[in-house]
Amino acid sequence: MKKMTMKKTTPLRKSLLVALSVTSLSVASVTVSQAATSSAPLNEVAAATQSKISLEQALAIATKSVKGDVISAEYDQDDNTANGNYELKIITNNMEQEVTVNANTGKVTKDETERLDKDDLAEYGTIRDAKVSLSQAIKNANQTVKGTVLEAEYDMDFGKPVYKIEIGKGNQIHKVVVDSATGNITRNQASDVDDD
């Protein structure tokens, strides 16, 4: 039977083993941290879906901060990441106030304020005369296409006052047009999500 002998570890050998162990751990931790931070870019629908705050919640948050009528709201993604903001336009005292709501924290930032001119005031008058609110139009559109609301705005469509709602669902964005007088869906058009 062969006798096993253990080699005595010299101080130089101990130093080399320690250095190799530290190097191995450093390389492993760098690889793990790179894997954690390098994720594939997200499209707008995926980013909005991952947000902690929905467009509907952003509407409620914004109108607590600035009293008035929301005429448009849209999700704005930051550089193909899961970060983004909702940008809203609110009419108050014949002024258009731009408000930003962080899609993950709900933090409100008030941006530019602009006085409405004569044409804007006329359009705002038709918005105020609408029988259906922006919130109700969003609900109606989302009952037709159950997904993540990306954008909602008051607009004219073939001379008729409507709300245009964009809803992301899967790999598609649905553009839903809601009649502002009746709340009926007048058009629903789907297109593929743009990954750029």
C-alpha positions in Angstrom: 0.0 0.0 0.0 1.3 3.4 -1.0 1.8 5.9 1.7 0.3 9.3 1.0 2.4 12.2 2.0 1.2 15.8 2.2 3.4 18.4 0.8 4.1 21.2 3.2 2.7 24.5 2.1 5.3 27.1 1.9 4.6 30.8 2.6 5.1 31.5 -1.2 2.7 28.7 -2.1 0.1 30.1 0.5 0.4 33.6 -1.1 -0.2 32.2 -4.5 -3.2 30.2 -3.4 -4.7 33.2 -1.7 -4.1 35.4 -4.7 -5.7 32.9 -7.1 -8.7 32.6 -4.8 -9.2 36.3 -4.6 -8.8 36.6 -8.4 -11.4 33.8 -9.0 -13.9 35.5 -6.6 -13.4 38.9 -8.2 -13.9 37.5 -11.7 -17.0 35.6 -10.6 -18.6 38.7 -8.9 -17.9 40.9 -12.0 -19.5 38.3 -14.2 -22.6 38.0 -11.9 -23.0 41.9 -11.7 -22.6 42.2 -15.5 -25.3 39.6 -15.9 -27.6 41.4 -13.5 -27.3 44.8 -15.2 -27.2 43.8 -18.8 -30.8 43.1 -19.6 -32.4 43.1 -23.1 -34.0 46.4 -24.1 -37.7 46.7 -23.5 -40.3 48.0 -25.9 -42.7 50.7 -24.8 -45.6 48.3 -24.0 -43.4 46.0 -21.9 -41.9 49.0 -20.0 -45.4 50.5 -19.3 -46.7 47.1 -18.2 -43.8 46.8 -15.7 -44.5 50.3 -14.3 -45.9 50.4 -10.7 -48.2 53.3 -11.7 -50.8 52.9 -14.5 -51.9 55.8 -16.7 -55.2 55.9 -14.9 -53.4 56.2 -11.5 -51.2 58.9 -13.0 -54.3 60.9 -14.0 -55.6 60.7 -10.4 -52.2 61.7 -8.9 -51.8 64.6 -11.4 -55.2 66.1 -10.8 -54.6 66.1 -7.0 -51.6 68.2 -7.6 -53.1 70.5 -10.3 -56.8 71.0 -10.3 -58.2 71.2 -13.8 -59.2 69.2 -16.9 -56.7 66.6 -18.3 -56.7 66.9 -22.1 -53.9 64.4 -22.8 -51.8 61.9 -21.0 -49.1 59.6 -22.4 -46.4 57.2 -21.3 -42.9 58.2 -22.2 -40.2 55.5 -21.9 -36.6 56.2 -20.9 -34.1 54.7 -23.3 -35.6 51.1 -23.8 -35.6 50.5 -20.0 -38.3 49.8 -17.5 -38.2 53.4 -16.4 -40.6 56.0 -17.7 -42.9 58.9 -16.9 -46.5 59.9 -17.7 -46.7 63.3 -19.4 -50.0 65.1 -18.9 -51.5 68.3 -20.1 -54.0 69.9 -17.7 -56.1 73.0 -18.4 -56.6 75.3 -15.4 -57.7 78.9 -15.4 -57.2 79.2 -19.2 -53.6 78.0 -18.8 -52.2 74.7 -20.0 -50.0 73.1 -17.3 -47.6 70.3 -18.3 -47.3 67.8 -15.5 -45.0 64.7 -15.3 -45.7 61.7 -13.1 -42.9 59.2 -12.5 -44.3 55.8 -13.6 -42.6 53.9 -10.7 -42.7 56.4 -7.8 -45.7 58.6 -8.5 -43.6 61.7 -8.0 -45.1 64.8 -9.6 -43.1 67.4 -11.4 -44.8 70.6 -12.8 -43.3 71.7 -16.1 -44.1 74.5 -18.5 -47.3 76.6 -18.2 -48.7 78.3 -21.3 -51.6 80.6 -21.7 -54.3 79.3 -24.1 -54.8 81.4 -27.3 -58.2 82.0 -28.9 -58.1 78.7 -31.0 -57.0 76.7 -27.9 -59.9 78.2 -25.9 -62.4 77.3 -28.6 -61.1 73.7 -28.6 -61.1 73.6 -24.8 -64.8 74.7 -25.0 -65.6 71.6 -27.1 -63.8 69.4 -24.6 -65.8 70.8 -21.7 -69.0 70.2 -23.7 -68.1 66.5 -24.1 -70.7 64.2 -22.5 -67.9 61.6 -21.8 -64.9 62.3 -19.7 -61.3 61.3 -20.6 -61.4 58.8 -17.7 -64.6 57.2 -19.0 -63.3 57.1 -22.5 -60.2 55.2 -21.2 -62.5 52.7 -19.3 -64.6 52.1 -22.4 -61.6 51.6 -24.6 -60.0 49.2 -22.1 -63.2 47.1 -21.9 -62.8 46.6 -25.7 -59.0 45.9 -25.6 -57.9 44.7 -22.2 -54.3 45.9 -22.0 -52.0 48.7 -20.8 -53.1 52.2 -21.6 -50.2 54.1 -23.2 -51.8 57.3 -24.4 -55.1 59.2 -24.2 -56.1 62.5 -25.7 -59.0 64.6 -26.8 -58.9 65.2 -30.6 -61.0 65.9 -33.7 -61.5 62.9 -36.0 -63.1 63.7 -39.4 -64.6 66.9 -37.8 -66.0 65.1 -34.8 -64.8 65.5 -31.2 -63.4 62.2 -30.0 -60.8 60.6 -27.6 -57.9 58.7 -29.1 -56.7 56.0 -26.7 -53.6 53.8 -27.4 -53.5 50.5 -25.6 -50.6 48.0 -25.6 -51.5 44.4 -25.6 -48.9 41.7 -26.2 -46.8 42.8 -29.3 -49.5 45.2 -30.6 -50.6 48.7 -30.0 -54.4 49.3 -30.5 -55.5 52.8 -31.5 -59.0 53.1 -30.2 -61.3 56.0 -31.0 -64.1 56.8 -28.6 -66.9 59.2 -29.4 -66.9 62.0 -26.9 -70.7 62.4 -27.0 -71.8 58.8 -26.7 -68.7 56.9 -25.3 -69.1 54.4 -28.2 -66.0 52.9 -29.8 -65.9 54.1 -33.4 -62.6 52.6 -34.5 -60.1 50.0 -33.2 -56.9 49.6 -35.3 -54.0 47.4 -34.2 -50.4 47.6 -35.3 -47.2 45.8 -34.3 -45.1 47.3 -31.5 -42.1 49.3 -32.8 -39.0 47.9 -30.9 -36.9 51.0 -31.7 
